[in-house]
Amino acid sequence: MSNKIKHHLTDDLLMAYAAGGFPEAFDLMVATHLSLCDHCRARAESFEAVGGCVLQDQDESVALSDGSLAATMALIANGAPIAKPDQPGCSVLPAPLQDYVGGDVNDIQWRAIGMGVKQAILPTTREATARLLFIPAGAAVPDHSHNGMELTMVLQGAFSDEVDHFARGDVEIADEDLHHTPTADIYEDCICLAVTDAPLKFNKLMPRLFQPFLRI
């Protein structure tokens, strides 16, 4: 899978993720991409290792009381095992997304937003928004620009815009300078994960009128 991914996360995004400086929605995006991309996962692990070394160098040693190790090991030995729930099988949603949806792609609670496009807003903190988008084959999202950052990752199918062609695992990074009209390939419906830290900027009147109700 990873050798087919052309559009990766930047070092800045991976370092912010490793440092724990992202809102939950962006953490979800990075975790989802890393679950499919060996290349970015290796880079993220290297940043985490560097961060760990920095923290270790800055750490001030604190003396432990006698018997601390024995007490900790006793707690581990006597603690109840943590049961990890089985992940539902799914060929579209990676594991990080399955946890948020509570199942596979058939369990997504879609809401129509016009022209056959549907969305499902995922429960995250208010600093940023994460949503799943369903774009019918051949359909387009209304042309728009951005008030902040938008990351869009393809989970099924593919889409094209003024930048390039994006397929499963690819992430498009958009900011205030990008104006585009993402259009799904005609051969398959497209499902994407999109995260934003600010509302989109639509040029046409109808999308702007419905924007507050659709939270986009």
N, C-alpha and C positions, 0 to 999 in steps of 0.2 A: 504493500500500500504506500509506504513512505516514498518509494522511488517514483511514484506518479505525481506526487505533490510538487507543484511549481512555485506556489506563493506561500511563503513562510512568515512566521512572526519575526519582528526585528529584535536585535539585541536589547534595545531599550525596553521593549515590552517584556522580554524574558527576564531581564534584570529586575524590573519592577515587580514581577510576579515572584521571583526568588526572594526579594526583600520584604514581601508581604505588604506592599504599598498600594494594592489595587482594591477597588470596590468588589463586592462579591460577584457581580455580573461579569466583570472582566476576568476575575479568577476562574469562573466557570468556562469562559471562552478559551483561556489558555489551557486549562486542564483538558478540555475536550480535544483541542488540537494536538496536544502532547500525546493523547491516547492513540492517535493515528499516525503521528509523525516521529519516526526514530531520530531524524536529523535535529529537530528542535528540542526533543526530549534530552538528547545528549548535551546540547548547548545549555539548556536550563539546569541540568545536573551539575555542569561545570561552574555555572554562576552560583549555585547553592553551595558548592564545595568551597569556592573562594570566600563567600560570605561567612561560612562556618569558620574558616581560618582567621578571618578578620576578628570575629567575635571572640575566638579563643585567645588571640593575642591581646585583646582588650579586657579580658576577664580578670577580675580580682578574686584570688582564691579565698575561700571561706572555710575555716576549720569545721569539720563535722564532729558531732559528739560521738563518744564511744558507743559502739553497737548500732550505728546508723545503717551500715551495710546489712547486718544480720536482720534488722527489723524490716528493711525494705525487701529483702529476699523472702522473708516469711510472709509478707503481705502478698507478694507475687505468687508464692506457692499455694497459699490458702484462698486466693481470690477465685471467684467463679469465672469460668471461661466465657469470653464474649462471643456470642453467636453472631456470625455475619450472615445477613439475609442473602438468599440466592438472587443473583441478578437475572432479570427476565431476559430471555433470548431475543435478540433483535439484530437485524442486518443493517439498520439505518442509524439508530441512536447509539453512540458510544456510551460506555458505562457512566461517566460523569453526568450525562444528560438523563439517563434512565433513572438515576436517583431523584432528579427534580420532577420528571414527568410521572414517576411512580409506575412505570411499565415501558412498553415499547411504543412504536410509532402509532399503533392503533388506539392507544390510550390517551393520545393528545387531545385536549379539549379545544378544538379549533373555533375561531370566531371570524366570520366573514368580514372583510374590510373593503370589498368592492372589486369588480372586474375579475372575479374568480379567485382573487388572492385572499388567503386566510392567515391568521396569526394566533399565537398562544403566548401570552405574557407569563414568564416564569417567576416564581416568588423569590425575590432577592432584596437586598437592602436598597434604600432610596437613592443612594449616590449615583446609581446607574441602572439601566433597564436591560434585561435580557428577554428576548422573544424568539420563538420559532416562527418561521415564515414558510407558507406553502404557496408556491407560484405555479399555476398550471403551465403545462408545456406550451411554449410559444407566447405566453403572456408576459407583460412588462409591469414593473413597479413604476408608478408615476415619477417623472423626472424630478430630481431634487438635489439640493446641496446640503451642507451640514453646518450646524452651530457649534459642533465640537467634534469628538472622535466617534467613528462608527467602525466596528470590526464585524465582518460578515464571513461566516464559514459555511461552505457547502457540505451538506450531509447526504444528499441524494440528487442525482441529475447534475445539471450544470447551468451556469448563466454567463452571459457576456454583457459588457458595457463599453464605455469609451476607453477604458484602461486595457482590458484583456479578456481572456476566457478563463473561467474559474470552475473547476470540477471538485469532486469529493475530496475533502481535506484541505483544499486551498482556502486561504484567508485573504480577503480584500481589506486593506487599511485605508479608510477614508477620513479626510479632515475638511476644514473650511474651504480648502482650495479645490476640492473635487466636486464637479457637477456631473451627474450621470443618470442613466436610465437602464437599470439592470433588467435584462430580458432572458427568460428561461429558454433553454434549447428546445427545439420543436419535438424532440424524440422522447422526452420523459419529463414528468412533473419534477419541479425543483423544490427541495426542502433545505432551508438554511437556518443557522443560528446567528442572530444578529444582536450585538450589544452596543448601546449608545450611552454617552454621558450628557447629552443635550438633545432637545427636539430637532427633528429634521427641518429643512427649509424647502417647502414645496412652492413651485412657481405658479401652478394652476389654482384657480379659485376653489374648486370642489374639494381637493385634498386638504387645503388649508381650513375649510369650514369644518370638516369632519375630524381634523387632527386632534383637538382637545378630547374628543370622545374616544378616539382610538389609541390615545397615548403614544403617538409616534412622532 
